[in-house]
Amino acid sequence: MADTIHWADVIAEDMLKKNGKHFVAAGITSSGSIHIGNIREVVTADAVYRAILDRGADADFIIIVDNCDPLHKVHPFLPESYAEHIGKPISEVPCPCGNCTNYAEHFLKLFLEALKRIDINPRVYRTDEMYRTGRYNEAIKIALINRDAIAKILEDVLGKDIAEDWSPFDPICNECGRITSTKVTSFNLEAETVDYVCACGNSGTVSMAGGGKLAWRVDRPARWAVLGVTVEPFGKDHASKGGSYDAEKRIVKEIYGHEAPYPVACERIMLEKQGKMPSSKRLVVSASDMLEVMPPEVLRYLIIRTKPEKRIQLDPGQLLLTLVDEYERLRTQFREKDPSLGIFERRIYELSRLTSICQSEIPFKQMATIYQVARGDFERILKIVKRSGFSTENEKCIKELTDNVSKWLEIYAPPFVKFNVKEKVPVHAATLSELQKAFLSAFAALIETRGKISGEVKISGKEYHMLVYSAKEDGSELNRRMGEKLNTQVPPKMDYRDLFKAIYISILGQSSGPKAGWFLSSFEKEFLVKRFEEASTYSPEKR
């Protein structure tokens, strides 16, 4: 790669030019399923946080959950009874499943669980708690006092007039509970209260501590000042000229006297052929959904390897296998201290890997083969994993990878990856040529003899692969045995593809299948010997 310094390190170097502790932040709104696009901002922030720590600097990583946003509509996954809650802060709306404290927490819970799976454990701030405990009180006072100056900034940046009755603070109505239908009429700085009127006909007074929230484009600059945020990734649309960041950086500087955080503009992750993924849509691919099919370290790798401002196009089908292969190759090079691994690639791996939770060493593709051979039975999977030369000490990691593969096969896997081991010799074995039958018979005998001679009960995938290829080697044991079966010399024009085809036909009833070495090593040797012998003499009449 042309790059030699990773983008996270570039940002970290810029940040270290400033003294003091660094607060890396990411913001989310738990108004619906938190989609795969949001995870990019969080992983980007985590990469910058790690890069700062790697330089020995003091830093903290925080996530601000805006759970005071109003419910805008009755989403397709909600009952019609939720119409009465439109306009209320989502922290005050009932949980859809009834098991969480509120609507916002219902979606946040899944997202925080997803973060743990990708080895991200930030300090979490919920805005309703921050308002309720009075952390925003001074920021609210400053905003109310400087209402006209803030309105002027918004008009300058956005290029449109701000309504005369606009206020930088939105009270929550004491009667209807809505935050979208109130107007500020006055405020008392000493008592820390705000007076309002509501479209529902009610008027009253609320405390600045929990009685409302700062308006959009004021709330974020206020939290930057309150929490001392120094770095924050956010959607690229917010960073466009005349966008929200342009207004917010002026507000935080001119109104709150705080420097705007270092901006990291992130493009969204686009699901192949799906377009943009708004979090309020039920059919969204959430971060939790994607982690059901994708190993967590691979999701990190997908984001870490790409500059934040570049779009990521994600195909969870066939191209996911390519992505997994890339990561696993990088992991192997890193662990084996491969001298060909460049500084840039090494850094990508360092920022992608899981440092505090387990990750399986079994290749994703190989597990896809093992899973289907074992028909999803976890005990059989463990036996095959052990037979394939992998440790089964950490069953939790193996189970997580098994679950990933299971969901991927069910939802996204292309047809050519799927197979079904036949209980008996498939009828398609009747199409095998004499050469293929001779190969299967000789192969079965060699597999059985090899174990007896070497004392090894198992044969590795690599050994199986090399055994097949020895069929064309003059003087090899398999070549000799095939010649005996055919009562002649093995034809020199023998095609390896015909030999592999014979293997797949005899076991799967189809002419292709997964990587032969992995495939064969997934079976007990006795099964292969019996199946190949039966296939070599198969005829429909015997069935």
C-alpha positions as CSV (number, residue, x, y, z in Angstrom):
1,M,0.0,0.0,0.0
2,A,1.2,3.5,-0.7
3,D,0.2,4.7,2.8
4,T,2.7,4.2,5.6
5,I,0.9,6.0,8.5
6,H,-2.5,4.9,9.5
7,W,-5.3,7.5,9.5
8,A,-5.9,7.0,13.3
9,D,-2.2,7.7,14.0
10,V,-2.3,10.9,11.9
11,I,-5.3,12.2,14.0
12,A,-3.5,11.1,17.2
13,E,-0.4,13.0,16.2
14,D,-2.4,16.1,15.5
15,M,-4.1,15.8,18.9
16,L,-0.9,15.5,20.8
17,K,0.1,18.9,19.6
18,K,-2.3,20.1,22.3
19,N,-1.6,19.6,26.0
20,G,-3.9,18.1,28.5
21,K,-6.2,15.1,28.6
22,H,-8.1,14.1,25.4
23,F,-11.7,13.1,25.4
24,V,-12.7,11.1,22.3
25,A,-16.4,11.0,21.9
26,A,-19.1,9.4,19.7
27,G,-22.7,10.3,19.7
28,I,-25.7,8.1,18.9
29,T,-29.5,8.4,19.1
30,S,-31.4,5.3,20.3
31,S,-34.6,6.2,18.4
32,G,-34.6,2.8,16.6
33,S,-32.3,-0.1,15.7
34,I,-28.8,1.4,15.7
35,H,-27.6,0.4,12.3
36,I,-24.3,-0.8,10.9
37,G,-23.5,2.7,9.7
38,N,-23.5,4.1,13.2
39,I,-20.9,1.5,14.3
40,R,-18.4,3.1,12.0
41,E,-18.4,6.3,13.9
42,V,-17.8,4.4,17.2
43,V,-15.1,2.1,15.8
44,T,-13.4,5.2,14.3
45,A,-13.5,6.9,17.6
46,D,-12.1,3.8,19.3
47,A,-9.2,3.6,16.8
48,V,-8.3,7.2,17.5
49,Y,-8.5,6.6,21.3
50,R,-6.2,3.6,21.0
51,A,-3.8,5.5,18.9
52,I,-3.6,8.3,21.5
53,L,-3.1,5.7,24.3
54,D,-0.4,4.0,22.3
55,R,1.6,7.3,22.4
56,G,1.5,7.3,26.2
57,A,-1.0,10.2,26.4
58,D,-3.9,10.5,28.8
59,A,-7.3,9.9,27.1
60,D,-10.9,8.8,27.8
61,F,-13.4,7.4,25.4
62,I,-17.0,8.4,25.9
63,I,-20.3,7.8,24.1
64,I,-23.2,10.2,24.4
65,V,-26.6,8.7,24.0
66,D,-29.2,11.3,22.9
67,N,-32.2,9.6,24.5
68,C,-34.1,12.9,24.9
69,D,-34.9,13.1,21.2
70,P,-38.7,13.0,20.6
71,L,-40.6,10.1,19.1
72,H,-41.4,11.4,15.6
73,K,-43.9,8.8,14.4
74,V,-45.4,5.4,15.0
75,H,-42.8,3.1,13.3
76,P,-43.9,0.0,11.6
77,F,-42.7,-2.2,14.5
78,L,-44.9,-0.3,17.0
79,P,-48.6,-0.8,17.8
80,E,-50.9,2.1,16.9
81,S,-51.3,2.9,20.7
82,Y,-47.9,4.5,20.5
83,A,-49.5,7.5,18.7
84,E,-50.2,9.0,22.1
85,H,-46.4,9.1,22.7
86,I,-45.4,11.1,19.5
87,G,-43.5,14.2,20.5
88,K,-42.4,12.8,23.9
89,P,-38.7,12.2,24.7
90,I,-37.9,8.6,23.9
91,S,-36.5,8.2,27.4
92,E,-40.2,8.7,28.5
93,V,-41.8,6.4,26.0
94,P,-42.6,2.8,27.1
95,C,-40.3,-0.1,26.0
96,P,-41.7,-2.0,23.0
97,C,-40.9,-5.4,24.5
98,G,-41.8,-4.4,28.1
99,N,-38.4,-5.7,29.5
100,C,-36.5,-2.4,29.5
101,T,-36.9,0.8,31.4
102,N,-38.0,2.8,28.4
103,Y,-38.1,2.9,24.6
104,A,-34.5,4.4,24.2
105,E,-33.0,1.7,26.5
106,H,-34.6,-1.0,24.4
107,F,-32.5,-0.2,21.4
108,L,-29.5,1.0,23.4
109,K,-29.1,-2.3,25.2
110,L,-28.6,-4.2,22.0
111,F,-26.1,-1.6,20.7
112,L,-24.0,-1.7,23.9
113,E,-23.9,-5.5,23.7
114,A,-22.7,-5.2,20.1
115,L,-19.9,-2.8,21.3
116,K,-18.7,-5.3,23.8
117,R,-18.5,-8.0,21.1
118,I,-16.2,-5.7,19.1
119,D,-14.0,-5.0,22.2
120,I,-15.3,-1.5,22.8
121,N,-16.0,-0.5,26.4
122,P,-16.5,3.3,26.5
123,R,-17.9,5.4,29.3
124,V,-21.6,5.9,28.5
125,Y,-23.5,9.2,29.1
126,R,-27.2,9.3,28.8
127,T,-28.5,12.8,28.1
128,D,-31.6,12.4,30.2
129,E,-29.4,11.6,33.2
130,M,-27.1,14.6,32.5
131,Y,-30.0,17.0,32.3
132,R,-31.8,15.6,35.3
133,T,-28.6,15.8,37.5
134,G,-28.1,19.5,36.5
135,R,-24.9,19.0,34.5
136,Y,-26.4,21.1,31.7
137,N,-27.9,23.9,33.9
138,E,-25.1,26.4,33.3
139,A,-25.1,25.6,29.6
140,I,-28.9,26.2,29.5
141,K,-28.5,29.5,31.2
142,I,-25.8,30.7,28.8
143,A,-27.9,29.6,25.8
144,L,-31.1,31.4,27.0
145,I,-29.1,34.6,27.8
146,N,-27.4,34.4,24.4
147,R,-30.5,33.4,22.4
148,D,-30.2,36.2,19.8
149,A,-26.5,35.6,19.3
150,I,-27.1,31.9,18.7
151,A,-30.0,32.7,16.3
152,K,-27.7,35.0,14.4
153,I,-25.0,32.3,14.0
154,L,-27.7,29.8,12.7
155,E,-29.0,32.4,10.3
156,D,-25.5,33.2,9.0
157,V,-24.6,29.5,8.5
158,L,-27.9,28.0,7.4
159,G,-28.9,31.0,5.3
160,K,-32.4,31.2,6.5
161,D,-34.4,33.2,9.1
162,I,-34.9,31.9,12.6
163,A,-38.5,32.2,13.9
164,E,-39.0,35.1,16.4
165,D,-40.4,32.7,19.0
166,W,-37.5,30.2,18.6
167,S,-35.7,29.3,21.8
168,P,-32.5,27.4,22.4
169,F,-34.3,25.4,25.1
170,D,-37.3,23.0,24.6
171,P,-39.3,22.5,27.7
172,I,-41.2,19.2,28.4
173,C,-44.9,19.9,29.0
174,N,-46.0,19.0,32.5
175,E,-49.5,18.0,31.1
176,C,-49.0,16.1,27.8
177,G,-45.3,15.2,28.3
178,R,-44.3,16.4,24.8
179,I,-41.2,18.3,24.0
180,T,-42.2,19.3,20.4
181,S,-45.2,21.5,21.1
182,T,-43.9,23.9,23.8
183,K,-42.7,27.5,23.6
184,V,-40.6,29.3,26.1
185,T,-42.2,32.5,27.5
186,S,-39.7,33.4,30.2
187,F,-37.0,32.1,32.5
188,N,-35.6,32.6,35.9
189,L,-31.8,32.2,36.2
190,E,-31.6,32.3,39.9
191,A,-34.4,29.7,40.4
192,E,-33.1,27.8,37.4
193,T,-36.6,27.5,35.9
194,V,-38.2,28.0,32.5
195,D,-41.9,29.1,31.9
196,Y,-43.7,27.8,28.8
197,V,-46.9,27.4,26.9
198,C,-47.9,24.2,25.1
199,A,-50.1,23.6,22.1
200,C,-52.1,21.2,24.2
201,G,-53.4,24.3,26.1
202,N,-51.3,23.9,29.2
203,S,-48.8,26.4,30.5
204,G,-46.4,26.0,33.4
205,T,-42.9,26.1,34.7
206,V,-40.2,23.4,34.5
207,S,-36.8,23.1,36.1
208,M,-33.7,23.4,34.0
209,A,-32.6,20.1,35.6
210,G,-34.6,17.6,33.6
211,G,-37.5,19.7,32.6
212,G,-36.4,19.9,28.9
213,K,-33.4,19.9,26.7
214,L,-31.4,22.2,24.5
215,A,-32.4,22.5,20.9
216,W,-30.7,20.7,18.1
217,R,-27.5,22.4,17.0
218,V,-27.2,23.8,20.6
219,D,-27.2,20.6,22.5
220,R,-24.1,19.2,20.9
221,P,-21.9,22.4,21.3
222,A,-23.1,22.5,25.0
223,R,-22.1,18.9,25.6
224,W,-18.7,19.5,23.9
225,A,-18.1,22.3,26.5
226,V,-19.6,20.4,29.5
227,L,-17.6,17.2,28.8
228,G,-14.5,18.8,27.3
229,V,-14.7,16.8,24.1
230,T,-11.5,17.1,22.0
231,V,-12.2,14.6,19.2
232,E,-15.5,13.4,17.7
233,P,-16.3,11.4,14.5
234,F,-19.7,12.1,13.0
235,G,-21.6,11.6,9.7
236,K,-20.1,13.2,6.7
237,D,-23.3,15.0,5.9
238,H,-22.9,17.0,9.1
239,A,-19.5,18.1,7.9
240,S,-20.6,19.6,4.6
241,K,-20.3,23.3,4.0
242,G,-23.2,25.1,5.8
243,G,-23.9,21.9,7.7
244,S,-24.5,21.4,11.4
245,Y,-20.8,21.3,12.3
246,D,-20.2,24.7,10.8
247,A,-22.9,26.2,13.0
248,E,-22.0,24.1,16.1
249,K,-18.3,25.0,16.0
250,R,-19.1,28.7,16.1
251,I,-21.6,28.2,18.9
252,V,-19.2,26.3,21.1
253,K,-16.5,28.9,20.4
254,E,-18.4,32.1,20.5
255,I,-21.1,31.2,23.1
256,Y,-19.4,28.7,25.3
257,G,-15.8,29.7,24.9
258,H,-14.6,26.2,24.1
259,E,-12.7,24.9,21.1
260,A,-14.6,22.7,18.8
261,P,-13.4,19.1,18.8
262,Y,-11.2,17.7,16.1
263,P,-13.8,16.7,13.4
264,V,-13.6,13.3,11.8
265,A,-16.1,13.1,9.0
266,C,-17.3,9.5,8.4
267,E,-19.0,8.2,5.3
268,R,-21.7,5.6,6.0
269,I,-21.4,1.9,5.5
270,M,-23.7,1.0,2.5
271,L,-25.2,-2.5,2.3
272,E,-24.8,-3.8,-1.2
273,K,-27.9,-3.0,-3.2
274,Q,-29.7,-1.7,-0.1
275,G,-28.9,2.1,-0.2
276,K,-28.8,4.2,2.9
277,M,-30.0,2.8,6.1
278,P,-32.0,5.2,8.3
279,S,-32.2,3.9,11.9
280,S,-36.0,4.4,12.2
281,K,-36.7,1.7,9.5
282,R,-37.6,-1.8,10.7
283,L,-35.9,-3.5,7.9
284,V,-32.5,-1.9,8.7
285,V,-29.5,-4.1,9.1
286,S,-28.5,-3.2,12.7
287,A,-25.0,-3.6,14.2
288,S,-26.4,-6.5,16.2
289,D,-27.8,-8.2,13.1
290,M,-24.4,-7.9,11.2
291,L,-22.5,-9.3,14.2
292,E,-24.7,-12.4,14.0
293,V,-23.1,-13.2,10.7
294,M,-19.7,-11.5,10.8
295,P,-16.9,-12.2,13.2
296,P,-16.4,-9.1,15.4
297,E,-12.7,-8.7,14.5
298,V,-13.6,-8.7,10.8
299,L,-16.2,-5.9,11.3
300,R,-13.5,-3.9,13.0
301,Y,-11.1,-4.7,10.1
302,L,-13.6,-3.6,7.5
303,I,-13.8,-0.1,9.2
304,I,-10.1,0.2,10.3
305,R,-8.6,-0.5,6.9
306,T,-10.6,2.3,5.2
307,K,-10.2,6.0,5.7
308,P,-13.2,7.5,7.5
309,E,-14.2,9.8,4.6
310,K,-14.3,6.9,2.1
311,R,-17.5,5.0,1.5
312,I,-17.6,1.3,2.6
313,Q,-19.7,-1.0,0.4
314,L,-20.6,-4.1,2.3
315,D,-21.7,-7.3,0.6
316,P,-22.5,-9.8,3.3
317,G,-22.7,-12.6,0.8
318,Q,-19.8,-13.9,-1.3
319,L,-17.6,-10.9,-0.8
320,L,-17.8,-11.3,3.0
321,L,-15.7,-14.5,2.4
322,T,-13.1,-12.4,0.6
323,L,-13.0,-9.9,3.5
324,V,-12.6,-12.7,6.0
325,D,-9.8,-14.2,4.0
326,E,-8.0,-10.9,3.9
327,Y,-8.2,-10.5,7.7
328,E,-7.2,-14.1,8.4
329,R,-4.2,-13.8,6.1
330,L,-3.2,-10.6,7.9
331,R,-3.6,-12.3,11.3
332,T,-1.4,-15.2,10.3
333,Q,1.3,-12.9,9.0
334,F,1.3,-10.9,12.2
335,R,1.4,-13.9,14.5
336,E,4.2,-15.6,12.4
337,K,6.1,-12.3,12.3
338,D,6.2,-12.5,8.5
339,P,8.9,-10.1,7.3
340,S,6.8,-9.2,4.2
341,L,4.1,-7.7,6.4
342,G,4.5,-3.9,6.1
343,I,4.2,-1.3,8.8
344,F,0.9,0.0,7.5
345,E,-0.7,-3.5,7.3
346,R,0.7,-4.4,10.7
347,R,-1.0,-1.2,12.2
348,I,-4.3,-2.1,10.6
349,Y,-4.2,-5.5,12.3
350,E,-3.2,-4.0,15.7
351,L,-6.2,-1.6,15.6
352,S,-8.5,-4.3,14.3
353,R,-7.8,-7.2,16.7
354,L,-9.7,-7.9,19.8
355,T,-7.4,-7.3,22.8
356,S,-9.6,-8.3,25.7
357,I,-12.0,-10.9,24.4
358,C,-11.5,-14.2,22.6
359,Q,-11.4,-14.8,18.9
360,S,-11.3,-18.2,17.2
361,E,-8.3,-19.2,15.1
362,I,-10.5,-21.5,12.9
363,P,-10.8,-20.0,9.4
364,F,-14.4,-18.8,8.7
365,K,-14.6,-20.8,5.4
366,Q,-13.3,-24.0,7.2
367,M,-16.0,-23.6,9.9
368,A,-18.6,-23.2,7.2
369,T,-17.4,-26.7,5.9
370,I,-17.2,-28.2,9.4
371,Y,-20.7,-26.8,10.3
372,Q,-22.4,-28.4,7.3
373,V,-20.5,-31.7,7.7
374,A,-21.6,-31.9,11.3
375,R,-25.2,-30.7,10.3
376,G,-25.0,-28.0,13.0
377,D,-24.5,-30.4,15.9
378,F,-22.1,-28.6,18.3
379,E,-20.7,-31.7,19.9
380,R,-19.8,-33.1,16.4
381,I,-18.4,-29.7,15.5
382,L,-16.0,-29.8,18.5
383,K,-14.8,-33.3,17.5
384,I,-14.1,-32.2,13.9
385,V,-12.4,-29.1,15.1
386,K,-10.1,-31.2,17.3
387,R,-9.5,-33.7,14.5
388,S,-8.6,-30.7,12.2
389,G,-5.8,-29.7,14.5
390,F,-7.4,-26.8,16.4
391,S,-7.6,-26.4,20.1
392,T,-11.1,-26.9,21.7
393,E,-10.1,-25.4,25.0
394,N,-12.1,-22.3,24.6
395,E,-15.6,-23.6,23.6
396,K,-17.1,-20.1,23.9
397,C,-15.1,-18.7,21.0
398,I,-15.8,-21.7,18.9
399,K,-19.5,-21.4,19.7
400,E,-19.5,-17.7,18.7
401,L,-17.9,-18.5,15.3
402,T,-20.3,-21.4,14.9
403,D,-23.3,-19.1,15.5
404,N,-21.8,-16.6,12.9
405,V,-21.5,-19.3,10.3
406,S,-24.9,-20.7,11.0
407,K,-26.6,-17.3,10.5
408,W,-24.5,-16.5,7.5
409,L,-25.4,-19.8,5.8
410,E,-29.0,-19.2,6.5
411,I,-29.3,-15.6,5.4
412,Y,-26.5,-14.5,3.1
413,A,-24.4,-17.4,1.8
414,P,-24.3,-17.9,-2.0
415,P,-25.7,-21.3,-3.2
416,F,-22.3,-22.6,-4.3
417,V,-21.1,-22.6,-0.6
418,K,-23.9,-24.7,0.7
419,F,-24.0,-28.5,0.6
420,N,-25.6,-31.5,2.2
421,V,-23.8,-34.7,3.1
422,K,-25.8,-37.6,1.7
423,E,-26.7,-40.4,4.1
424,K,-26.1,-43.0,1.4
425,V,-24.1,-43.1,-1.9
426,P,-25.9,-40.6,-4.2
427,V,-27.5,-41.8,-7.3
428,H,-25.3,-39.4,-9.2
429,A,-22.5,-41.8,-8.5
430,A,-23.8,-43.8,-11.5
431,T,-22.2,-41.1,-13.7
432,L,-18.7,-41.8,-12.5
433,S,-16.2,-43.0,-15.1
434,E,-14.0,-46.1,-14.8
435,L,-11.1,-43.8,-14.1
436,Q,-12.9,-42.0,-11.3
437,K,-14.1,-45.3,-9.8
438,A,-10.5,-46.6,-9.8
439,F,-9.3,-43.4,-8.1
440,L,-12.0,-43.7,-5.4
441,S,-11.2,-47.3,-4.7
442,A,-7.4,-46.7,-4.6
443,F,-7.9,-43.6,-2.6
444,A,-10.0,-45.5,0.0
445,A,-7.4,-48.2,0.3
446,L,-4.6,-45.7,0.7
447,I,-6.4,-43.8,3.4
448,E,-7.0,-47.0,5.3
449,T,-3.4,-48.3,4.9
450,R,-1.9,-44.9,5.6
451,G,-3.3,-44.9,9.1
452,K,-2.2,-48.5,9.8
453,I,1.4,-47.8,8.6
454,S,2.0,-44.4,10.2
455,G,0.0,-45.1,13.4
456,E,-1.8,-41.8,12.8
457,V,-5.5,-42.0,13.3
458,K,-6.1,-38.7,11.6
459,I,-5.0,-37.3,8.3
460,S,-4.6,-33.5,7.9
461,G,-6.4,-31.5,5.3
462,K,-3.0,-30.7,3.7
463,E,-2.1,-34.4,3.6
464,Y,-5.5,-35.2,1.9
465,H,-4.9,-32.5,-0.6
466,M,-1.4,-33.8,-1.5
467,L,-2.6,-37.4,-1.7
468,V,-5.1,-36.5,-4.4
469,Y,-2.4,-34.7,-6.4
470,S,-0.1,-37.7,-6.1
471,A,-2.5,-39.6,-8.4
472,K,-0.5,-38.3,-11.5
473,E,2.9,-38.8,-10.0
474,D,4.6,-41.8,-11.6
475,G,5.6,-44.3,-8.9
476,S,3.4,-42.8,-6.2
477,E,1.3,-45.2,-4.1
478,L,-2.0,-43.8,-5.3
479,N,-0.8,-43.9,-8.9
480,R,0.3,-47.5,-8.6
481,R,-3.0,-48.6,-7.0
482,M,-5.0,-46.9,-9.6
483,G,-3.0,-48.7,-12.3
484,E,-3.8,-52.0,-10.6
485,K,-7.5,-51.2,-10.5
486,L,-7.5,-50.4,-14.2
487,N,-5.1,-53.2,-15.1
488,T,-3.1,-50.7,-17.0
489,Q,-1.0,-47.6,-16.6
490,V,-2.9,-44.5,-15.5
491,P,-3.6,-42.4,-18.6
492,P,-1.2,-39.3,-18.6
493,K,-4.1,-37.0,-19.6
494,M,-5.9,-37.6,-16.3
495,D,-7.5,-34.3,-15.1
496,Y,-7.3,-33.5,-11.4
497,R,-10.7,-31.8,-11.7
498,D,-12.2,-35.2,-12.5
499,L,-10.7,-36.7,-9.3
500,F,-12.0,-33.9,-7.1
501,K,-15.4,-34.2,-8.9
502,A,-15.5,-37.9,-8.0
503,I,-15.0,-37.0,-4.3
504,Y,-17.8,-34.5,-4.2
505,I,-20.2,-36.7,-6.2
506,S,-19.7,-39.7,-3.9
507,I,-20.3,-37.7,-0.7
508,L,-22.6,-34.8,-1.8
509,G,-24.1,-35.9,-5.0
510,Q,-22.8,-32.8,-6.8
511,S,-19.8,-32.1,-8.9
512,S,-18.2,-29.4,-6.7
513,G,-17.8,-28.5,-3.1
514,P,-15.7,-26.8,-0.5
515,K,-11.9,-26.9,-0.4
516,A,-11.1,-30.6,-0.6
517,G,-8.5,-30.8,2.1
518,W,-10.6,-29.1,4.8
519,F,-13.6,-31.0,3.5
520,L,-12.1,-34.5,3.8
521,S,-10.4,-33.8,7.1
522,S,-13.8,-33.0,8.6
523,F,-14.9,-36.6,8.2
524,E,-13.8,-39.7,10.2
525,K,-11.4,-41.8,8.2
526,E,-13.7,-44.8,8.4
527,F,-16.6,-42.9,6.8
528,L,-14.5,-41.9,3.8
529,V,-13.1,-45.4,3.3
530,K,-16.6,-46.9,3.4
531,R,-18.2,-44.2,1.2
532,F,-15.4,-44.2,-1.5
533,E,-15.4,-48.1,-1.7
534,E,-19.2,-48.1,-2.1
535,A,-19.1,-45.3,-4.7
536,S,-16.4,-47.1,-6.7
537,T,-18.7,-50.1,-7.2
538,Y,-22.0,-48.3,-7.3
539,S,-24.8,-49.1,-9.7
540,P,-28.5,-48.1,-9.5
541,E,-29.5,-51.8,-9.3
542,K,-27.7,-52.3,-6.0
543,R,-29.4,-49.3,-4.3
